[in-house]
Amino acid sequence: MSWNTFGRTLRFTTWGESHGPAIGAVVDGCPPGIALSEGDIQPYLDARRPGQNKFTTQRQEPDAVRILSGVFEGKTTGTPISLLIENTDQRSKDYSEIANTYRPGHADYAYDAKYGFRDYRGGGRSSARETAMRVAAGAVARKVIGEVSILAYVAEIGGDAVDPANFDAGEIARNPFWCPDAAAAKRWEALVDEARKAGSSLGAVVECVATGVPAGWGAPVYAKLDADLAAGMMSINAVKGVEIGDGFGAARLTGEQNADPMRPSLNEGGNDGPRFEANHAGGIAGGISTGQPVTCRVAFKPTSSILTPVESVTRDGEATEVRTKGRHDPCVGIRGTPVVEAMMALVLADHKLLHRAQCG
């Protein structure tokens, strides 16, 4: 059995390979009557699109999305929404030298061990090219949760973190790193460029905040909102760690420090829920949203495709060295930022519909 579908009520299935003719997604379970067009989806794909600056892969893909089904006269019909993006700039010859060699850090050996063969052209199904369809599906999910605002940004590259005191949301769109700290963005230019010129790569930490999530989304025990968020984020290529709220930092706090104190609501009557004095829990308690911002941190490993020779083996078990040629991101976390936003949207939209199904 293979697993290419995510979600329970709002489900999306992706298909296609990095160097195939096209990639696509089918979003099922979307409520009818929601205004949706390709213009609603394209801006998010443009944010993820490769080749926009020297700090990302130079593969040139327009990532122009087409809606093939599920929309009539500008509105969703309640039937499956099929989305398609054509691949236009494949260079499969770049991978001919590793057709019989496993690239360390990639899924080459694991895929071969599971299926008995692999698509060596850019990793095939394991390529981050697949995430373009998550972004497209995430754009549909955002239409389902119009009451929620989602913002992701890069908080750290190569061990160099932003200064929270310099946080400026407006700065995120003004630099190629999705960085909310202008000073850090300036430092990262030199840091990432140095890694790029050396044929190496850097890791990154992406933070994501969803505001406007009402209390009550999520369910005990096996449909916890934070559990599904962790699963969604961990399914993104190159992600090796996820923290909800304070995450591992909570393990270094006392009970008093980690508590999120509650006070009466400021509104008369207090029927809009309590006022929280802190948000160490990341807006989720017992797997259910509290009405506070839902927050998570996502750790991306350094891109495994590097020009530095790395010891490996061939399919025949012979020792060799690998230098991965082709066009690759020196820091995959940069273009991973729109993907993190998309997975947040998809998980929240699914839980909104699950909540409505049980509680009306």
TORKE-621951 format. One record per residue (C-alpha): residue in one letter; x, y, z; residue number from 1; chain. Coordinates in steps of 0.2 Angstrom, whole numbers, padded with zeros to 4 digits, always signed. Layout:
<pts>
PT:code:c1:c2:c3:pos:unit
PT:A:X:Y:Z:NUM:A
...
</pts>
This chain:
<pts>
PT:code:c1:c2:c3:pos:unit
PT:M:+0000:+0000:+0000:1:A
PT:S:+0006:+0017:-0004:2:A
PT:W:+0002:+0034:+0005:3:A
PT:N:+0000:+0049:-0006:4:A
PT:T:-0015:+0056:+0002:5:A
PT:F:-0016:+0068:+0018:6:A
PT:G:-0031:+0073:+0028:7:A
PT:R:-0048:+0066:+0034:8:A
PT:T:-0062:+0077:+0029:9:A
PT:L:-0052:+0089:+0017:10:A
PT:R:-0041:+0077:+0009:11:A
PT:F:-0028:+0080:-0005:12:A
PT:T:-0018:+0068:-0015:13:A
PT:T:-0002:+0073:-0025:14:A
PT:W:+0005:+0064:-0040:15:A
PT:G:+0019:+0065:-0052:16:A
PT:E:+0038:+0065:-0052:17:A
PT:S:+0052:+0079:-0053:18:A
PT:H:+0056:+0075:-0071:19:A
PT:G:+0040:+0069:-0077:20:A
PT:P:+0029:+0078:-0089:21:A
PT:A:+0018:+0086:-0075:22:A
PT:I:+0014:+0086:-0057:23:A
PT:G:-0004:+0087:-0049:24:A
PT:A:-0015:+0086:-0035:25:A
PT:V:-0033:+0081:-0031:26:A
PT:V:-0042:+0090:-0017:27:A
PT:D:-0057:+0081:-0011:28:A
PT:G:-0070:+0086:+0003:29:A
PT:C:-0069:+0105:-0001:30:A
PT:P:-0087:+0112:+0003:31:A
PT:P:-0097:+0119:-0012:32:A
PT:G:-0100:+0137:-0016:33:A
PT:I:-0083:+0144:-0012:34:A
PT:A:-0076:+0156:-0024:35:A
PT:L:-0060:+0149:-0032:36:A
PT:S:-0050:+0153:-0047:37:A
PT:E:-0032:+0150:-0053:38:A
PT:G:-0029:+0168:-0048:39:A
PT:D:-0032:+0163:-0030:40:A
PT:I:-0019:+0149:-0031:41:A
PT:Q:-0005:+0157:-0042:42:A
PT:P:+0002:+0170:-0030:43:A
PT:Y:+0007:+0156:-0017:44:A
PT:L:+0015:+0146:-0031:45:A
PT:D:+0024:+0161:-0037:46:A
PT:A:+0031:+0163:-0019:47:A
PT:R:+0038:+0145:-0019:48:A
PT:R:+0044:+0146:-0038:49:A
PT:P:+0062:+0141:-0041:50:A
PT:G:+0075:+0152:-0050:51:A
PT:Q:+0069:+0169:-0043:52:A
PT:N:+0086:+0174:-0036:53:A
PT:K:+0104:+0167:-0033:54:A
PT:F:+0100:+0160:-0016:55:A
PT:T:+0088:+0146:-0023:56:A
PT:T:+0089:+0133:-0037:57:A
PT:Q:+0091:+0140:-0054:58:A
PT:R:+0078:+0128:-0062:59:A
PT:Q:+0066:+0139:-0072:60:A
PT:E:+0048:+0133:-0069:61:A
PT:P:+0033:+0145:-0071:62:A
PT:D:+0023:+0134:-0060:63:A
PT:A:+0007:+0139:-0069:64:A
PT:V:-0007:+0130:-0061:65:A
PT:R:-0023:+0124:-0071:66:A
PT:I:-0039:+0119:-0062:67:A
PT:L:-0046:+0104:-0072:68:A
PT:S:-0062:+0100:-0061:69:A
PT:G:-0072:+0104:-0046:70:A
PT:V:-0075:+0122:-0051:71:A
PT:F:-0090:+0129:-0061:72:A
PT:E:-0094:+0147:-0064:73:A
PT:G:-0080:+0152:-0052:74:A
PT:K:-0086:+0142:-0037:75:A
PT:T:-0082:+0125:-0030:76:A
PT:T:-0095:+0112:-0034:77:A
PT:G:-0091:+0100:-0019:78:A
PT:T:-0083:+0087:-0031:79:A
PT:P:-0064:+0083:-0032:80:A
PT:I:-0054:+0098:-0037:81:A
PT:S:-0040:+0093:-0049:82:A
PT:L:-0025:+0104:-0051:83:A
PT:L:-0011:+0102:-0064:84:A
PT:I:+0006:+0110:-0066:85:A
PT:E:+0017:+0106:-0081:86:A
PT:N:+0036:+0103:-0079:87:A
PT:T:+0045:+0113:-0092:88:A
PT:D:+0063:+0114:-0087:89:A
PT:Q:+0069:+0096:-0083:90:A
PT:R:+0087:+0092:-0086:91:A
PT:S:+0088:+0073:-0083:92:A
PT:K:+0105:+0072:-0090:93:A
PT:D:+0112:+0080:-0075:94:A
PT:Y:+0108:+0064:-0065:95:A
PT:S:+0115:+0051:-0077:96:A
PT:E:+0131:+0049:-0067:97:A
PT:I:+0122:+0044:-0052:98:A
PT:A:+0110:+0032:-0060:99:A
PT:N:+0119:+0017:-0052:100:A
PT:T:+0125:+0027:-0036:101:A
PT:Y:+0116:+0031:-0020:102:A
PT:R:+0117:+0050:-0014:103:A
PT:P:+0120:+0051:+0004:104:A
PT:G:+0106:+0061:+0013:105:A
PT:H:+0094:+0057:-0001:106:A
PT:A:+0080:+0044:-0002:107:A
PT:D:+0090:+0034:-0016:108:A
PT:Y:+0094:+0019:-0006:109:A
PT:A:+0078:+0019:+0004:110:A
PT:Y:+0067:+0019:-0011:111:A
PT:D:+0078:+0006:-0019:112:A
PT:A:+0077:-0005:-0004:113:A
PT:K:+0058:-0003:-0004:114:A
PT:Y:+0053:-0004:-0022:115:A
PT:G:+0067:-0013:-0030:116:A
PT:F:+0071:+0002:-0042:117:A
PT:R:+0071:+0020:-0041:118:A
PT:D:+0069:+0036:-0052:119:A
PT:Y:+0086:+0043:-0051:120:A
PT:R:+0081:+0059:-0061:121:A
PT:G:+0081:+0072:-0047:122:A
PT:G:+0074:+0059:-0035:123:A
PT:G:+0058:+0056:-0044:124:A
PT:R:+0044:+0056:-0032:125:A
PT:S:+0055:+0060:-0017:126:A
PT:S:+0060:+0077:-0025:127:A
PT:A:+0054:+0093:-0017:128:A
PT:R:+0046:+0097:-0033:129:A
PT:E:+0031:+0088:-0026:130:A
PT:T:+0029:+0102:-0013:131:A
PT:A:+0023:+0114:-0027:132:A
PT:M:+0006:+0104:-0027:133:A
PT:R:+0005:+0105:-0008:134:A
PT:V:+0006:+0124:-0010:135:A
PT:A:-0008:+0123:-0023:136:A
PT:A:-0019:+0113:-0012:137:A
PT:G:-0015:+0124:+0003:138:A
PT:A:-0022:+0139:-0007:139:A
PT:V:-0038:+0130:-0009:140:A
PT:A:-0038:+0126:+0010:141:A
PT:R:-0035:+0144:+0014:142:A
PT:K:-0052:+0148:+0006:143:A
PT:V:-0060:+0136:+0018:144:A
PT:I:-0053:+0145:+0033:145:A
PT:G:-0055:+0163:+0028:146:A
PT:E:-0056:+0168:+0046:147:A
PT:V:-0038:+0162:+0049:148:A
PT:S:-0022:+0172:+0044:149:A
PT:I:-0006:+0162:+0042:150:A
PT:L:+0012:+0169:+0042:151:A
PT:A:+0028:+0159:+0040:152:A
PT:Y:+0046:+0166:+0040:153:A
PT:V:+0063:+0160:+0042:154:A
PT:A:+0070:+0162:+0059:155:A
PT:E:+0087:+0154:+0058:156:A
PT:I:+0099:+0149:+0044:157:A
PT:G:+0115:+0140:+0047:158:A
PT:G:+0114:+0143:+0066:159:A
PT:D:+0112:+0162:+0064:160:A
PT:A:+0095:+0167:+0071:161:A
PT:V:+0085:+0182:+0070:162:A
PT:D:+0084:+0195:+0085:163:A
PT:P:+0066:+0194:+0091:164:A
PT:A:+0068:+0213:+0096:165:A
PT:N:+0070:+0217:+0077:166:A
PT:F:+0055:+0207:+0072:167:A
PT:D:+0046:+0217:+0057:168:A
PT:A:+0032:+0207:+0048:169:A
PT:G:+0033:+0220:+0034:170:A
PT:E:+0052:+0215:+0031:171:A
PT:I:+0047:+0197:+0027:172:A
PT:A:+0042:+0201:+0009:173:A
PT:R:+0057:+0213:+0006:174:A
PT:N:+0071:+0201:+0006:175:A
PT:P:+0074:+0184:-0003:176:A
PT:F:+0075:+0174:+0014:177:A
PT:W:+0057:+0177:+0021:178:A
PT:C:+0066:+0185:+0036:179:A
PT:P:+0058:+0197:+0048:180:A
PT:D:+0074:+0204:+0054:181:A
PT:A:+0083:+0216:+0041:182:A
PT:A:+0100:+0214:+0050:183:A
PT:A:+0099:+0195:+0049:184:A
PT:A:+0094:+0195:+0031:185:A
PT:K:+0109:+0205:+0027:186:A
PT:R:+0120:+0193:+0036:187:A
PT:W:+0112:+0178:+0028:188:A
PT:E:+0116:+0185:+0010:189:A
PT:A:+0134:+0182:+0014:190:A
PT:L:+0131:+0166:+0023:191:A
PT:V:+0121:+0158:+0010:192:A
PT:D:+0131:+0165:-0005:193:A
PT:E:+0147:+0158:+0003:194:A
PT:A:+0139:+0140:+0005:195:A
PT:R:+0132:+0142:-0013:196:A
PT:K:+0149:+0146:-0021:197:A
PT:A:+0158:+0132:-0011:198:A
PT:G:+0145:+0120:-0017:199:A
PT:S:+0139:+0116:+0000:200:A
PT:S:+0122:+0120:+0009:201:A
PT:L:+0114:+0126:+0025:202:A
PT:G:+0100:+0121:+0036:203:A
PT:A:+0086:+0133:+0042:204:A
PT:V:+0072:+0135:+0055:205:A
PT:V:+0055:+0141:+0049:206:A
PT:E:+0042:+0147:+0061:207:A
PT:C:+0024:+0148:+0057:208:A
PT:V:+0010:+0157:+0066:209:A
PT:A:-0009:+0155:+0062:210:A
PT:T:-0020:+0169:+0070:211:A
PT:G:-0039:+0168:+0071:212:A
PT:V:-0041:+0150:+0074:213:A
PT:P:-0056:+0148:+0086:214:A
PT:A:-0056:+0137:+0101:215:A
PT:G:-0062:+0120:+0098:216:A
PT:W:-0053:+0113:+0083:217:A
PT:G:-0044:+0096:+0085:218:A
PT:A:-0050:+0081:+0094:219:A
PT:P:-0044:+0069:+0107:220:A
PT:V:-0035:+0056:+0107:221:A
PT:Y:-0029:+0051:+0090:222:A
PT:A:-0034:+0067:+0080:223:A
PT:K:-0025:+0080:+0090:224:A
PT:L:-0022:+0096:+0081:225:A
PT:D:-0004:+0097:+0086:226:A
PT:A:-0001:+0079:+0081:227:A
PT:D:-0008:+0082:+0064:228:A
PT:L:+0002:+0098:+0062:229:A
PT:A:+0018:+0088:+0067:230:A
PT:A:+0014:+0074:+0054:231:A
PT:G:+0010:+0087:+0041:232:A
PT:M:+0026:+0097:+0044:233:A
PT:M:+0037:+0081:+0045:234:A
PT:S:+0030:+0075:+0028:235:A
PT:I:+0039:+0090:+0020:236:A
PT:N:+0055:+0086:+0011:237:A
PT:A:+0071:+0089:+0022:238:A
PT:V:+0061:+0092:+0038:239:A
PT:K:+0069:+0084:+0053:240:A
PT:G:+0061:+0092:+0068:241:A
PT:V:+0044:+0100:+0073:242:A
PT:E:+0040:+0110:+0089:243:A
PT:I:+0023:+0116:+0094:244:A
PT:G:+0023:+0131:+0105:245:A
PT:D:+0039:+0131:+0116:246:A
PT:G:+0043:+0114:+0110:247:A
PT:F:+0059:+0107:+0117:248:A
PT:G:+0061:+0123:+0127:249:A
PT:A:+0046:+0118:+0138:250:A
PT:A:+0057:+0104:+0144:251:A
PT:R:+0069:+0117:+0152:252:A
PT:L:+0055:+0126:+0161:253:A
PT:T:+0047:+0124:+0178:254:A
PT:G:+0028:+0121:+0179:255:A
PT:E:+0025:+0139:+0184:256:A
PT:Q:+0035:+0146:+0170:257:A
PT:N:+0027:+0134:+0157:258:A
PT:A:+0009:+0138:+0162:259:A
PT:D:-0002:+0149:+0152:260:A
PT:P:-0011:+0160:+0165:261:A
PT:M:-0029:+0164:+0161:262:A
PT:R:-0039:+0180:+0166:263:A
PT:P:-0057:+0185:+0164:264:A
PT:S:-0061:+0191:+0146:265:A
PT:L:-0060:+0210:+0144:266:A
PT:N:-0076:+0210:+0135:267:A
PT:E:-0092:+0212:+0145:268:A
PT:G:-0100:+0196:+0149:269:A
PT:G:-0084:+0186:+0146:270:A
PT:N:-0092:+0174:+0134:271:A
PT:D:-0079:+0175:+0121:272:A
PT:G:-0067:+0165:+0131:273:A
PT:P:-0053:+0169:+0144:274:A
PT:R:-0039:+0181:+0141:275:A
PT:F:-0022:+0171:+0141:276:A
PT:E:-0007:+0179:+0148:277:A
PT:A:+0006:+0168:+0139:278:A
PT:N:+0006:+0155:+0125:279:A
PT:H:+0019:+0142:+0129:280:A
PT:A:+0007:+0129:+0122:281:A
PT:G:+0007:+0136:+0105:282:A
PT:G:-0012:+0138:+0105:283:A
PT:I:-0016:+0120:+0108:284:A
PT:A:-0021:+0111:+0124:285:A
PT:G:-0026:+0092:+0125:286:A
PT:G:-0025:+0092:+0106:287:A
PT:I:-0038:+0106:+0104:288:A
PT:S:-0036:+0124:+0099:289:A
PT:T:-0038:+0137:+0113:290:A
PT:G:-0041:+0152:+0103:291:A
PT:Q:-0024:+0158:+0104:292:A
PT:P:-0012:+0159:+0089:293:A
PT:V:-0006:+0142:+0084:294:A
PT:T:+0012:+0142:+0082:295:A
PT:C:+0026:+0129:+0077:296:A
PT:R:+0044:+0129:+0072:297:A
PT:V:+0050:+0117:+0058:298:A
PT:A:+0069:+0112:+0056:299:A
PT:F:+0075:+0109:+0038:300:A
PT:K:+0092:+0100:+0036:301:A
PT:P:+0105:+0106:+0024:302:A
PT:T:+0101:+0102:+0006:303:A
PT:S:+0109:+0085:+0003:304:A
PT:S:+0114:+0089:-0015:305:A
PT:I:+0131:+0096:-0013:306:A
PT:L:+0147:+0097:-0025:307:A
PT:T:+0158:+0092:-0011:308:A
PT:P:+0163:+0073:-0013:309:A
PT:V:+0155:+0062:-0001:310:A
PT:E:+0158:+0043:+0002:311:A
PT:S:+0145:+0031:-0004:312:A
PT:V:+0141:+0015:-0013:313:A
PT:T:+0134:+0009:-0029:314:A
PT:R:+0119:-0002:-0031:315:A
PT:D:+0132:-0017:-0033:316:A
PT:G:+0139:-0012:-0016:317:A
PT:E:+0156:-0005:-0022:318:A
PT:A:+0164:+0010:-0013:319:A
PT:T:+0163:+0026:-0022:320:A
PT:E:+0162:+0045:-0020:321:A
PT:V:+0147:+0056:-0025:322:A
PT:R:+0147:+0074:-0031:323:A
PT:T:+0129:+0079:-0035:324:A
PT:K:+0128:+0090:-0050:325:A
PT:G:+0113:+0099:-0056:326:A
PT:R:+0103:+0114:-0049:327:A
PT:H:+0099:+0114:-0031:328:A
PT:D:+0094:+0125:-0017:329:A
PT:P:+0109:+0130:-0006:330:A
PT:C:+0096:+0132:+0009:331:A
PT:V:+0080:+0122:+0006:332:A
PT:G:+0072:+0130:+0020:333:A
PT:I:+0070:+0146:+0011:334:A
PT:R:+0058:+0139:-0002:335:A
PT:G:+0051:+0128:+0011:336:A
PT:T:+0043:+0143:+0020:337:A
PT:P:+0027:+0143:+0008:338:A
PT:V:+0026:+0125:+0010:339:A
PT:V:+0025:+0126:+0029:340:A
PT:E:+0011:+0139:+0027:341:A
PT:A:+0002:+0127:+0015:342:A
PT:M:+0003:+0112:+0027:343:A
PT:M:-0003:+0123:+0041:344:A
PT:A:-0018:+0129:+0030:345:A
PT:L:-0022:+0111:+0025:346:A
PT:V:-0022:+0104:+0043:347:A
PT:L:-0032:+0118:+0050:348:A
PT:A:-0045:+0117:+0036:349:A
PT:D:-0047:+0098:+0039:350:A
PT:H:-0050:+0101:+0057:351:A
PT:K:-0062:+0115:+0054:352:A
PT:L:-0073:+0103:+0044:353:A
PT:L:-0070:+0089:+0056:354:A
PT:H:-0076:+0100:+0071:355:A
PT:R:-0091:+0105:+0061:356:A
PT:A:-0095:+0087:+0057:357:A
PT:Q:-0096:+0083:+0075:358:A
PT:C:-0101:+0099:+0084:359:A
PT:G:-0111:+0108:+0070:360:A
</pts>
